[in-house]
Amino acid sequence: MEKGIKEQVAELIRESRKARGLTLKELGERIGVAESTVSLYESGKQNLTIETLKKVADALDLQFEAVFK
């Protein structure tokens, strides 16, 4: 079964964070949210606003367009 956009974004955030050696707490500090909120993003249980998605992309040095591929 193909993953939906929410699951794809969650996986991209999780894999990108881990690849950069960042903890949930460190990413949260970079984007201005709690560690628990980052965990919710990565599990697909919390939606991200466009503004937050941009902050995450910047913090993880991702091209914003890569999020939607």
CHARMM-style PDB file with segment names, atoms N, HN, CA, C and O in Angstrom:
ATOM      1  N   MET     1       0.843  -1.192   0.000  1.00  0.00      PROA
ATOM      2  CA  MET     1       0.000   0.000   0.000  1.00  0.00      PROA
ATOM      3  C   MET     1       0.883   1.249   0.000  1.00  0.00      PROA
ATOM      4  O   MET     1       1.849   1.338   0.757  1.00  0.00      PROA
ATOM      5  N   GLU     2       0.547   2.183  -0.836  1.00  0.00      PROA
ATOM      6  HN  GLU     2      -0.238   2.110  -1.451  1.00  0.00      PROA
ATOM      7  CA  GLU     2       1.326   3.411  -0.954  1.00  0.00      PROA
ATOM      8  C   GLU     2       1.077   4.323   0.247  1.00  0.00      PROA
ATOM      9  O   GLU     2      -0.047   4.462   0.730  1.00  0.00      PROA
ATOM     10  N   LYS     3       2.166   4.938   0.710  1.00  0.00      PROA
ATOM     11  HN  LYS     3       3.079   4.824   0.318  1.00  0.00      PROA
ATOM     12  CA  LYS     3       2.069   5.854   1.849  1.00  0.00      PROA
ATOM     13  C   LYS     3       1.441   7.167   1.408  1.00  0.00      PROA
ATOM     14  O   LYS     3       1.650   7.629   0.287  1.00  0.00      PROA
ATOM     15  N   GLY     4       0.664   7.761   2.318  1.00  0.00      PROA
ATOM     16  HN  GLY     4       0.494   7.386   3.229  1.00  0.00      PROA
ATOM     17  CA  GLY     4       0.092   9.071   2.071  1.00  0.00      PROA
ATOM     18  C   GLY     4       1.133  10.149   2.308  1.00  0.00      PROA
ATOM     19  O   GLY     4       2.228   9.865   2.793  1.00  0.00      PROA
ATOM     20  N   ILE     5       0.800  11.371   1.971  1.00  0.00      PROA
ATOM     21  HN  ILE     5      -0.090  11.601   1.576  1.00  0.00      PROA
ATOM     22  CA  ILE     5       1.734  12.492   2.104  1.00  0.00      PROA
ATOM     23  C   ILE     5       2.151  12.689   3.557  1.00  0.00      PROA
ATOM     24  O   ILE     5       3.311  13.004   3.825  1.00  0.00      PROA
ATOM     25  N   LYS     6       1.240  12.512   4.486  1.00  0.00      PROA
ATOM     26  HN  LYS     6       0.298  12.256   4.269  1.00  0.00      PROA
ATOM     27  CA  LYS     6       1.553  12.697   5.905  1.00  0.00      PROA
ATOM     28  C   LYS     6       2.635  11.709   6.350  1.00  0.00      PROA
ATOM     29  O   LYS     6       3.582  12.083   7.042  1.00  0.00      PROA
ATOM     30  N   GLU     7       2.485  10.453   5.947  1.00  0.00      PROA
ATOM     31  HN  GLU     7       1.716  10.149   5.385  1.00  0.00      PROA
ATOM     32  CA  GLU     7       3.464   9.431   6.298  1.00  0.00      PROA
ATOM     33  C   GLU     7       4.800   9.676   5.603  1.00  0.00      PROA
ATOM     34  O   GLU     7       5.859   9.454   6.191  1.00  0.00      PROA
ATOM     35  N   GLN     8       4.751  10.131   4.359  1.00  0.00      PROA
ATOM     36  HN  GLN     8       3.891  10.311   3.882  1.00  0.00      PROA
ATOM     37  CA  GLN     8       5.982  10.418   3.625  1.00  0.00      PROA
ATOM     38  C   GLN     8       6.760  11.552   4.281  1.00  0.00      PROA
ATOM     39  O   GLN     8       7.979  11.468   4.430  1.00  0.00      PROA
ATOM     40  N   VAL     9       6.057  12.610   4.674  1.00  0.00      PROA
ATOM     41  HN  VAL     9       5.066  12.678   4.553  1.00  0.00      PROA
ATOM     42  CA  VAL     9       6.709  13.747   5.330  1.00  0.00      PROA
ATOM     43  C   VAL     9       7.279  13.317   6.676  1.00  0.00      PROA
ATOM     44  O   VAL     9       8.401  13.682   7.024  1.00  0.00      PROA
ATOM     45  N   ALA    10       6.506  12.542   7.430  1.00  0.00      PROA
ATOM     46  HN  ALA    10       5.593  12.246   7.147  1.00  0.00      PROA
ATOM     47  CA  ALA    10       6.970  12.064   8.737  1.00  0.00      PROA
ATOM     48  C   ALA    10       8.258  11.256   8.589  1.00  0.00      PROA
ATOM     49  O   ALA    10       9.208  11.450   9.347  1.00  0.00      PROA
ATOM     50  N   GLU    11       8.286  10.359   7.621  1.00  0.00      PROA
ATOM     51  HN  GLU    11       7.514  10.201   7.005  1.00  0.00      PROA
ATOM     52  CA  GLU    11       9.461   9.522   7.389  1.00  0.00      PROA
ATOM     53  C   GLU    11      10.659  10.361   6.944  1.00  0.00      PROA
ATOM     54  O   GLU    11      11.782  10.131   7.394  1.00  0.00      PROA
ATOM     55  N   LEU    12      10.423  11.320   6.073  1.00  0.00      PROA
ATOM     56  HN  LEU    12       9.511  11.506   5.708  1.00  0.00      PROA
ATOM     57  CA  LEU    12      11.509  12.184   5.611  1.00  0.00      PROA
ATOM     58  C   LEU    12      12.111  12.972   6.768  1.00  0.00      PROA
ATOM     59  O   LEU    12      13.333  13.086   6.866  1.00  0.00      PROA
ATOM     60  N   ILE    13      11.281  13.510   7.631  1.00  0.00      PROA
ATOM     61  HN  ILE    13      10.289  13.418   7.551  1.00  0.00      PROA
ATOM     62  CA  ILE    13      11.779  14.262   8.789  1.00  0.00      PROA
ATOM     63  C   ILE    13      12.614  13.346   9.678  1.00  0.00      PROA
ATOM     64  O   ILE    13      13.735  13.691  10.050  1.00  0.00      PROA
ATOM     65  N   ARG    14      12.073  12.186  10.014  1.00  0.00      PROA
ATOM     66  HN  ARG    14      11.162  11.906   9.712  1.00  0.00      PROA
ATOM     67  CA  ARG    14      12.763  11.245  10.899  1.00  0.00      PROA
ATOM     68  C   ARG    14      14.107  10.807  10.311  1.00  0.00      PROA
ATOM     69  O   ARG    14      15.131  10.855  10.992  1.00  0.00      PROA
ATOM     70  N   GLU    15      14.099  10.382   9.052  1.00  0.00      PROA
ATOM     71  HN  GLU    15      13.267  10.343   8.499  1.00  0.00      PROA
ATOM     72  CA  GLU    15      15.330   9.898   8.423  1.00  0.00      PROA
ATOM     73  C   GLU    15      16.359  11.013   8.273  1.00  0.00      PROA
ATOM     74  O   GLU    15      17.551  10.788   8.479  1.00  0.00      PROA
ATOM     75  N   SER    16      15.911  12.201   7.918  1.00  0.00      PROA
ATOM     76  HN  SER    16      14.942  12.383   7.751  1.00  0.00      PROA
ATOM     77  CA  SER    16      16.827  13.332   7.748  1.00  0.00      PROA
ATOM     78  C   SER    16      17.427  13.761   9.078  1.00  0.00      PROA
ATOM     79  O   SER    16      18.614  14.081   9.153  1.00  0.00      PROA
ATOM     80  N   ARG    17      16.618  13.769  10.117  1.00  0.00      PROA
ATOM     81  HN  ARG    17      15.654  13.510  10.055  1.00  0.00      PROA
ATOM     82  CA  ARG    17      17.116  14.136  11.451  1.00  0.00      PROA
ATOM     83  C   ARG    17      18.177  13.143  11.910  1.00  0.00      PROA
ATOM     84  O   ARG    17      19.242  13.536  12.385  1.00  0.00      PROA
ATOM     85  N   LYS    18      17.881  11.865  11.768  1.00  0.00      PROA
ATOM     86  HN  LYS    18      17.016  11.545  11.382  1.00  0.00      PROA
ATOM     87  CA  LYS    18      18.825  10.827  12.194  1.00  0.00      PROA
ATOM     88  C   LYS    18      20.108  10.868  11.368  1.00  0.00      PROA
ATOM     89  O   LYS    18      21.199  10.682  11.905  1.00  0.00      PROA
ATOM     90  N   ALA    19      19.980  11.109  10.070  1.00  0.00      PROA
ATOM     91  HN  ALA    19      19.093  11.260   9.633  1.00  0.00      PROA
ATOM     92  CA  ALA    19      21.154  11.170   9.195  1.00  0.00      PROA
ATOM     93  C   ALA    19      22.088  12.313   9.583  1.00  0.00      PROA
ATOM     94  O   ALA    19      23.293  12.249   9.337  1.00  0.00      PROA
ATOM     95  N   ARG    20      21.531  13.349  10.186  1.00  0.00      PROA
ATOM     96  HN  ARG    20      20.553  13.400  10.386  1.00  0.00      PROA
ATOM     97  CA  ARG    20      22.337  14.502  10.606  1.00  0.00      PROA
ATOM     98  C   ARG    20      22.782  14.390  12.059  1.00  0.00      PROA
ATOM     99  O   ARG    20      23.420  15.298  12.593  1.00  0.00      PROA
ATOM    100  N   GLY    21      22.442  13.272  12.696  1.00  0.00      PROA
ATOM    101  HN  GLY    21      21.923  12.535  12.263  1.00  0.00      PROA
ATOM    102  CA  GLY    21      22.863  13.032  14.065  1.00  0.00      PROA
ATOM    103  C   GLY    21      22.191  13.919  15.093  1.00  0.00      PROA
ATOM    104  O   GLY    21      22.750  14.173  16.160  1.00  0.00      PROA
ATOM    105  N   LEU    22      20.995  14.390  14.780  1.00  0.00      PROA
ATOM    106  HN  LEU    22      20.541  14.183  13.913  1.00  0.00      PROA
ATOM    107  CA  LEU    22      20.268  15.264  15.704  1.00  0.00      PROA
ATOM    108  C   LEU    22      19.292  14.456  16.552  1.00  0.00      PROA
ATOM    109  O   LEU    22      18.695  13.489  16.078  1.00  0.00      PROA
ATOM    110  N   THR    23      19.137  14.858  17.793  1.00  0.00      PROA
ATOM    111  HN  THR    23      19.621  15.643  18.178  1.00  0.00      PROA
ATOM    112  CA  THR    23      18.115  14.268  18.646  1.00  0.00      PROA
ATOM    113  C   THR    23      16.794  14.984  18.401  1.00  0.00      PROA
ATOM    114  O   THR    23      16.748  16.036  17.764  1.00  0.00      PROA
ATOM    115  N   LEU    24      15.726  14.396  18.917  1.00  0.00      PROA
ATOM    116  HN  LEU    24      15.763  13.541  19.434  1.00  0.00      PROA
ATOM    117  CA  LEU    24      14.420  15.054  18.841  1.00  0.00      PROA
ATOM    118  C   LEU    24      14.486  16.420  19.511  1.00  0.00      PROA
ATOM    119  O   LEU    24      13.947  17.403  19.003  1.00  0.00      PROA
ATOM    120  N   LYS    25      15.149  16.464  20.651  1.00  0.00      PROA
ATOM    121  HN  LYS    25      15.587  15.666  21.063  1.00  0.00      PROA
ATOM    122  CA  LYS    25      15.267  17.717  21.397  1.00  0.00      PROA
ATOM    123  C   LYS    25      16.017  18.773  20.592  1.00  0.00      PROA
ATOM    124  O   LYS    25      15.602  19.931  20.540  1.00  0.00      PROA
ATOM    125  N   GLU    26      17.131  18.370  19.961  1.00  0.00      PROA
ATOM    126  HN  GLU    26      17.468  17.430  20.004  1.00  0.00      PROA
ATOM    127  CA  GLU    26      17.925  19.328  19.184  1.00  0.00      PROA
ATOM    128  C   GLU    26      17.133  19.890  18.005  1.00  0.00      PROA
ATOM    129  O   GLU    26      17.182  21.091  17.739  1.00  0.00      PROA
ATOM    130  N   LEU    27      16.408  19.031  17.302  1.00  0.00      PROA
ATOM    131  HN  LEU    27      16.368  18.055  17.518  1.00  0.00      PROA
ATOM    132  CA  LEU    27      15.596  19.528  16.186  1.00  0.00      PROA
ATOM    133  C   LEU    27      14.502  20.443  16.713  1.00  0.00      PROA
ATOM    134  O   LEU    27      14.229  21.492  16.128  1.00  0.00      PROA
ATOM    135  N   GLY    28      13.881  20.053  17.803  1.00  0.00      PROA
ATOM    136  HN  GLY    28      14.102  19.201  18.278  1.00  0.00      PROA
ATOM    137  CA  GLY    28      12.852  20.895  18.409  1.00  0.00      PROA
ATOM    138  C   GLY    28      13.370  22.279  18.751  1.00  0.00      PROA
ATOM    139  O   GLY    28      12.690  23.278  18.517  1.00  0.00      PROA
ATOM    140  N   GLU    29      14.578  22.338  19.308  1.00  0.00      PROA
ATOM    141  HN  GLU    29      15.130  21.526  19.499  1.00  0.00      PROA
ATOM    142  CA  GLU    29      15.180  23.633  19.651  1.00  0.00      PROA
ATOM    143  C   GLU    29      15.421  24.473  18.403  1.00  0.00      PROA
ATOM    144  O   GLU    29      15.252  25.692  18.427  1.00  0.00      PROA
ATOM    145  N   ARG    30      15.815  23.822  17.318  1.00  0.00      PROA
ATOM    146  HN  ARG    30      15.952  22.832  17.299  1.00  0.00      PROA
ATOM    147  CA  ARG    30      16.084  24.552  16.070  1.00  0.00      PROA
ATOM    148  C   ARG    30      14.826  25.136  15.443  1.00  0.00      PROA
ATOM    149  O   ARG    30      14.875  26.175  14.784  1.00  0.00      PROA
ATOM    150  N   ILE    31      13.704  24.464  15.650  1.00  0.00      PROA
ATOM    151  HN  ILE    31      13.664  23.620  16.185  1.00  0.00      PROA
ATOM    152  CA  ILE    31      12.470  24.931  15.007  1.00  0.00      PROA
ATOM    153  C   ILE    31      11.489  25.559  15.994  1.00  0.00      PROA
ATOM    154  O   ILE    31      10.416  26.018  15.601  1.00  0.00      PROA
ATOM    155  N   GLY    32      11.853  25.579  17.260  1.00  0.00      PROA
ATOM    156  HN  GLY    32      12.724  25.207  17.579  1.00  0.00      PROA
ATOM    157  CA  GLY    32      11.034  26.272  18.253  1.00  0.00      PROA
ATOM    158  C   GLY    32       9.829  25.505  18.770  1.00  0.00      PROA
ATOM    159  O   GLY    32       8.807  26.100  19.112  1.00  0.00      PROA
ATOM    160  N   VAL    33       9.950  24.174  18.826  1.00  0.00      PROA
ATOM    161  HN  VAL    33      10.780  23.690  18.547  1.00  0.00      PROA
ATOM    162  CA  VAL    33       8.870  23.358  19.390  1.00  0.00      PROA
ATOM    163  C   VAL    33       9.459  22.363  20.383  1.00  0.00      PROA
ATOM    164  O   VAL    33      10.672  22.157  20.427  1.00  0.00      PROA
ATOM    165  N   ALA    34       8.595  21.756  21.168  1.00  0.00      PROA
ATOM    166  HN  ALA    34       7.610  21.924  21.131  1.00  0.00      PROA
ATOM    167  CA  ALA    34       9.033  20.771  22.156  1.00  0.00      PROA
ATOM    168  C   ALA    34       9.464  19.463  21.487  1.00  0.00      PROA
ATOM    169  O   ALA    34       9.028  19.133  20.384  1.00  0.00      PROA
ATOM    170  N   GLU    35      10.324  18.738  22.179  1.00  0.00      PROA
ATOM    171  HN  GLU    35      10.678  19.006  23.075  1.00  0.00      PROA
ATOM    172  CA  GLU    35      10.767  17.417  21.725  1.00  0.00      PROA
ATOM    173  C   GLU    35       9.564  16.509  21.435  1.00  0.00      PROA
ATOM    174  O   GLU    35       9.555  15.779  20.443  1.00  0.00      PROA
ATOM    175  N   SER    36       8.567  16.560  22.295  1.00  0.00      PROA
ATOM    176  HN  SER    36       8.574  17.153  23.100  1.00  0.00      PROA
ATOM    177  CA  SER    36       7.374  15.722  22.120  1.00  0.00      PROA
ATOM    178  C   SER    36       6.620  16.078  20.837  1.00  0.00      PROA
ATOM    179  O   SER    36       6.015  15.209  20.209  1.00  0.00      PROA
ATOM    180  N   THR    37       6.657  17.339  20.456  1.00  0.00      PROA
ATOM    181  HN  THR    37       7.149  18.044  20.967  1.00  0.00      PROA
ATOM    182  CA  THR    37       5.991  17.766  19.220  1.00  0.00      PROA
ATOM    183  C   THR    37       6.721  17.214  18.006  1.00  0.00      PROA
ATOM    184  O   THR    37       6.090  16.770  17.047  1.00  0.00      PROA
ATOM    185  N   VAL    38       8.060  17.239  18.045  1.00  0.00      PROA
ATOM    186  HN  VAL    38       8.572  17.600  18.824  1.00  0.00      PROA
ATOM    187  CA  VAL    38       8.835  16.656  16.943  1.00  0.00      PROA
ATOM    188  C   VAL    38       8.500  15.169  16.820  1.00  0.00      PROA
ATOM    189  O   VAL    38       8.344  14.652  15.713  1.00  0.00      PROA
ATOM    190  N   SER    39       8.393  14.494  17.945  1.00  0.00      PROA
ATOM    191  HN  SER    39       8.520  14.913  18.844  1.00  0.00      PROA
ATOM    192  CA  SER    39       8.037  13.077  17.936  1.00  0.00      PROA
ATOM    193  C   SER    39       6.679  12.856  17.271  1.00  0.00      PROA
ATOM    194  O   SER    39       6.504  11.911  16.502  1.00  0.00      PROA
ATOM    195  N   LEU    40       5.734  13.723  17.567  1.00  0.00      PROA
ATOM    196  HN  LEU    40       5.876  14.491  18.192  1.00  0.00      PROA
ATOM    197  CA  LEU    40       4.412  13.621  16.932  1.00  0.00      PROA
ATOM    198  C   LEU    40       4.502  13.856  15.428  1.00  0.00      PROA
ATOM    199  O   LEU    40       3.827  13.174  14.657  1.00  0.00      PROA
ATOM    200  N   TYR    41       5.330  14.819  14.999  1.00  0.00      PROA
ATOM    201  HN  TYR    41       5.878  15.373  15.626  1.00  0.00      PROA
ATOM    202  CA  TYR    41       5.535  15.056  13.567  1.00  0.00      PROA
ATOM    203  C   TYR    41       6.089  13.797  12.906  1.00  0.00      PROA
ATOM    204  O   TYR    41       5.619  13.380  11.847  1.00  0.00      PROA
ATOM    205  N   GLU    42       7.101  13.194  13.548  1.00  0.00      PROA
ATOM    206  HN  GLU    42       7.483  13.533  14.408  1.00  0.00      PROA
ATOM    207  CA  GLU    42       7.778  12.036  12.968  1.00  0.00      PROA
ATOM    208  C   GLU    42       6.910  10.783  12.946  1.00  0.00      PROA
ATOM    209  O   GLU    42       7.143   9.881  12.141  1.00  0.00      PROA
ATOM    210  N   SER    43       5.931  10.723  13.807  1.00  0.00      PROA
ATOM    211  HN  SER    43       5.742  11.456  14.461  1.00  0.00      PROA
ATOM    212  CA  SER    43       5.035   9.564  13.827  1.00  0.00      PROA
ATOM    213  C   SER    43       3.798   9.794  12.960  1.00  0.00      PROA
ATOM    214  O   SER    43       2.972   8.896  12.792  1.00  0.00      PROA
ATOM    215  N   GLY    44       3.678  11.000  12.415  1.00  0.00      PROA
ATOM    216  HN  GLY    44       4.348  11.729  12.551  1.00  0.00      PROA
ATOM    217  CA  GLY    44       2.538  11.326  11.571  1.00  0.00      PROA
ATOM    218  C   GLY    44       1.265  11.594  12.351  1.00  0.00      PROA
ATOM    219  O   GLY    44       0.172  11.607  11.783  1.00  0.00      PROA
ATOM    220  N   LYS    45       1.405  11.811  13.662  1.00  0.00      PROA
ATOM    221  HN  LYS    45       2.292  11.801  14.123  1.00  0.00      PROA
ATOM    222  CA  LYS    45       0.234  12.043  14.510  1.00  0.00      PROA
ATOM    223  C   LYS    45      -0.114  13.516  14.657  1.00  0.00      PROA
ATOM    224  O   LYS    45      -1.153  13.857  15.222  1.00  0.00      PROA
ATOM    225  N   GLN    46       0.746  14.387  14.155  1.00  0.00      PROA
ATOM    226  HN  GLN    46       1.591  14.110  13.696  1.00  0.00      PROA
ATOM    227  CA  GLN    46       0.504  15.832  14.244  1.00  0.00      PROA
ATOM    228  C   GLN    46       0.781  16.447  12.878  1.00  0.00      PROA
ATOM    229  O   GLN    46       1.821  16.191  12.271  1.00  0.00      PROA
ATOM    230  N   ASN    47      -0.145  17.249  12.406  1.00  0.00      PROA
ATOM    231  HN  ASN    47      -0.990  17.457  12.899  1.00  0.00      PROA
ATOM    232  CA  ASN    47       0.059  17.960  11.148  1.00  0.00      PROA
ATOM    233  C   ASN    47       1.000  19.133  11.354  1.00  0.00      PROA
ATOM    234  O   ASN    47       1.023  19.747  12.421  1.00  0.00      PROA
ATOM    235  N   LEU    48       1.769  19.435  10.331  1.00  0.00      PROA
ATOM    236  HN  LEU    48       1.750  18.937   9.465  1.00  0.00      PROA
ATOM    237  CA  LEU    48       2.657  20.595  10.352  1.00  0.00      PROA
ATOM    238  C   LEU    48       2.026  21.713   9.537  1.00  0.00      PROA
ATOM    239  O   LEU    48       1.417  21.464   8.497  1.00  0.00      PROA
ATOM    240  N   THR    49       2.173  22.932  10.008  1.00  0.00      PROA
ATOM    241  HN  THR    49       2.668  23.134  10.853  1.00  0.00      PROA
ATOM    242  CA  THR    49       1.774  24.072   9.187  1.00  0.00      PROA
ATOM    243  C   THR    49       2.828  24.249   8.100  1.00  0.00      PROA
ATOM    244  O   THR    49       3.921  23.690   8.191  1.00  0.00      PROA
ATOM    245  N   ILE    50       2.503  25.012   7.093  1.00  0.00      PROA
ATOM    246  HN  ILE    50       1.614  25.466   7.019  1.00  0.00      PROA
ATOM    247  CA  ILE    50       3.474  25.300   6.040  1.00  0.00      PROA
ATOM    248  C   ILE    50       4.686  26.004   6.636  1.00  0.00      PROA
ATOM    249  O   ILE    50       5.821  25.730   6.247  1.00  0.00      PROA
ATOM    250  N   GLU    51       4.447  26.905   7.574  1.00  0.00      PROA
ATOM    251  HN  GLU    51       3.524  27.127   7.890  1.00  0.00      PROA
ATOM    252  CA  GLU    51       5.547  27.637   8.214  1.00  0.00      PROA
ATOM    253  C   GLU    51       6.467  26.686   8.977  1.00  0.00      PROA
ATOM    254  O   GLU    51       7.690  26.809   8.904  1.00  0.00      PROA
ATOM    255  N   THR    52       5.880  25.743   9.707  1.00  0.00      PROA
ATOM    256  HN  THR    52       4.886  25.644   9.766  1.00  0.00      PROA
ATOM    257  CA  THR    52       6.687  24.782  10.455  1.00  0.00      PROA
ATOM    258  C   THR    52       7.430  23.853   9.511  1.00  0.00      PROA
ATOM    259  O   THR    52       8.588  23.515   9.757  1.00  0.00      PROA
ATOM    260  N   LEU    53       6.785  23.443   8.447  1.00  0.00      PROA
ATOM    261  HN  LEU    53       5.845  23.718   8.247  1.00  0.00      PROA
ATOM    262  CA  LEU    53       7.436  22.586   7.462  1.00  0.00      PROA
ATOM    263  C   LEU    53       8.660  23.284   6.877  1.00  0.00      PROA
ATOM    264  O   LEU    53       9.696  22.653   6.667  1.00  0.00      PROA
ATOM    265  N   LYS    54       8.542  24.578   6.617  1.00  0.00      PROA
ATOM    266  HN  LYS    54       7.700  25.090   6.788  1.00  0.00      PROA
ATOM    267  CA  LYS    54       9.679  25.356   6.107  1.00  0.00      PROA
ATOM    268  C   LYS    54      10.795  25.406   7.140  1.00  0.00      PROA
ATOM    269  O   LYS    54      11.965  25.270   6.783  1.00  0.00      PROA
ATOM    270  N   LYS    55      10.459  25.599   8.419  1.00  0.00      PROA
ATOM    271  HN  LYS    55       9.509  25.709   8.709  1.00  0.00      PROA
ATOM    272  CA  LYS    55      11.472  25.616   9.481  1.00  0.00      PROA
ATOM    273  C   LYS    55      12.193  24.273   9.567  1.00  0.00      PROA
ATOM    274  O   LYS    55      13.413  24.225   9.725  1.00  0.00      PROA
ATOM    275  N   VAL    56      11.437  23.193   9.462  1.00  0.00      PROA
ATOM    276  HN  VAL    56      10.446  23.232   9.333  1.00  0.00      PROA
ATOM    277  CA  VAL    56      12.031  21.854   9.507  1.00  0.00      PROA
ATOM    278  C   VAL    56      12.970  21.656   8.320  1.00  0.00      PROA
ATOM    279  O   VAL    56      14.093  21.177   8.482  1.00  0.00      PROA
ATOM    280  N   ALA    57      12.509  22.025   7.134  1.00  0.00      PROA
ATOM    281  HN  ALA    57      11.597  22.414   7.002  1.00  0.00      PROA
ATOM    282  CA  ALA    57      13.343  21.889   5.940  1.00  0.00      PROA
ATOM    283  C   ALA    57      14.634  22.687   6.089  1.00  0.00      PROA
ATOM    284  O   ALA    57      15.706  22.197   5.736  1.00  0.00      PROA
ATOM    285  N   ASP    58      14.544  23.900   6.603  1.00  0.00      PROA
ATOM    286  HN  ASP    58      13.672  24.298   6.890  1.00  0.00      PROA
ATOM    287  CA  ASP    58      15.739  24.723   6.810  1.00  0.00      PROA
ATOM    288  C   ASP    58      16.660  24.104   7.856  1.00  0.00      PROA
ATOM    289  O   ASP    58      17.875  24.059   7.661  1.00  0.00      PROA
ATOM    290  N   ALA    59      16.095  23.627   8.960  1.00  0.00      PROA
ATOM    291  HN  ALA    59      15.108  23.664   9.118  1.00  0.00      PROA
ATOM    292  CA  ALA    59      16.888  23.052  10.048  1.00  0.00      PROA
ATOM    293  C   ALA    59      17.617  21.787   9.614  1.00  0.00      PROA
ATOM    294  O   ALA    59      18.702  21.486  10.111  1.00  0.00      PROA
ATOM    295  N   LEU    60      17.015  21.049   8.687  1.00  0.00      PROA
ATOM    296  HN  LEU    60      16.133  21.294   8.284  1.00  0.00      PROA
ATOM    297  CA  LEU    60      17.612  19.799   8.223  1.00  0.00      PROA
ATOM    298  C   LEU    60      18.332  19.968   6.891  1.00  0.00      PROA
ATOM    299  O   LEU    60      18.783  18.991   6.294  1.00  0.00      PROA
ATOM    300  N   ASP    61      18.436  21.204   6.431  1.00  0.00      PROA
ATOM    301  HN  ASP    61      18.070  21.998   6.916  1.00  0.00      PROA
ATOM    302  CA  ASP    61      19.116  21.523   5.175  1.00  0.00      PROA
ATOM    303  C   ASP    61      18.518  20.754   3.996  1.00  0.00      PROA
ATOM    304  O   ASP    61      19.234  20.194   3.167  1.00  0.00      PROA
ATOM    305  N   LEU    62      17.196  20.745   3.948  1.00  0.00      PROA
ATOM    306  HN  LEU    62      16.614  21.200   4.622  1.00  0.00      PROA
ATOM    307  CA  LEU    62      16.482  20.091   2.859  1.00  0.00      PROA
ATOM    308  C   LEU    62      15.924  21.143   1.921  1.00  0.00      PROA
ATOM    309  O   LEU    62      15.543  22.234   2.347  1.00  0.00      PROA
ATOM    310  N   GLN    63      15.879  20.809   0.655  1.00  0.00      PROA
ATOM    311  HN  GLN    63      16.189  19.923   0.310  1.00  0.00      PROA
ATOM    312  CA  GLN    63      15.184  21.666  -0.286  1.00  0.00      PROA
ATOM    313  C   GLN    63      13.694  21.481  -0.025  1.00  0.00      PROA
ATOM    314  O   GLN    63      13.215  20.349   0.054  1.00  0.00      PROA
ATOM    315  N   PHE    64      12.978  22.550   0.107  1.00  0.00      PROA
ATOM    316  HN  PHE    64      13.367  23.469   0.043  1.00  0.00      PROA
ATOM    317  CA  PHE    64      11.549  22.480   0.418  1.00  0.00      PROA
ATOM    318  C   PHE    64      10.822  21.577  -0.572  1.00  0.00      PROA
ATOM    319  O   PHE    64       9.906  20.851  -0.187  1.00  0.00      PROA
ATOM    320  N   GLU    65      11.215  21.612  -1.827  1.00  0.00      PROA
ATOM    321  HN  GLU    65      11.960  22.202  -2.140  1.00  0.00      PROA
ATOM    322  CA  GLU    65      10.570  20.798  -2.855  1.00  0.00      PROA
ATOM    323  C   GLU    65      10.776  19.313  -2.606  1.00  0.00      PROA
ATOM    324  O   GLU    65       9.937  18.502  -2.997  1.00  0.00      PROA
ATOM    325  N   ALA    66      11.890  18.940  -1.953  1.00  0.00      PROA
ATOM    326  HN  ALA    66      12.572  19.599  -1.636  1.00  0.00      PROA
ATOM    327  CA  ALA    66      12.184  17.527  -1.703  1.00  0.00      PROA
ATOM    328  C   ALA    66      11.141  16.889  -0.804  1.00  0.00      PROA
ATOM    329  O   ALA    66      10.939  15.675  -0.835  1.00  0.00      PROA
ATOM    330  N   VAL    67      10.489  17.699  -0.017  1.00  0.00      PROA
ATOM    331  HN  VAL    67      10.653  18.685   0.008  1.00  0.00      PROA
ATOM    332  CA  VAL    67       9.470  17.191   0.895  1.00  0.00      PROA
ATOM    333  C   VAL    67       8.319  16.565   0.113  1.00  0.00      PROA
ATOM    334  O   VAL    67       7.668  15.646   0.610  1.00  0.00      PROA
ATOM    335  N   PHE    68       8.062  17.041  -1.086  1.00  0.00      PROA
ATOM    336  HN  PHE    68       8.591  17.788  -1.489  1.00  0.00      PROA
ATOM    337  CA  PHE    68       6.907  16.590  -1.850  1.00  0.00      PROA
ATOM    338  C   PHE    68       7.247  15.629  -2.980  1.00  0.00      PROA
ATOM    339  O   PHE    68       6.415  15.392  -3.856  1.00  0.00      PROA
ATOM    340  N   LYS    69       8.436  15.082  -2.977  1.00  0.00      PROA
ATOM    341  HN  LYS    69       9.112  15.275  -2.266  1.00  0.00      PROA
ATOM    342  CA  LYS    69       8.816  14.119  -4.026  1.00  0.00      PROA
ATOM    343  C   LYS    69       8.529  12.714  -3.578  1.00  0.00      PROA
ATOM    344  OT1 LYS    69       8.780  11.766  -4.322  1.00  0.00      PROA
TER     345      LYS     69
END
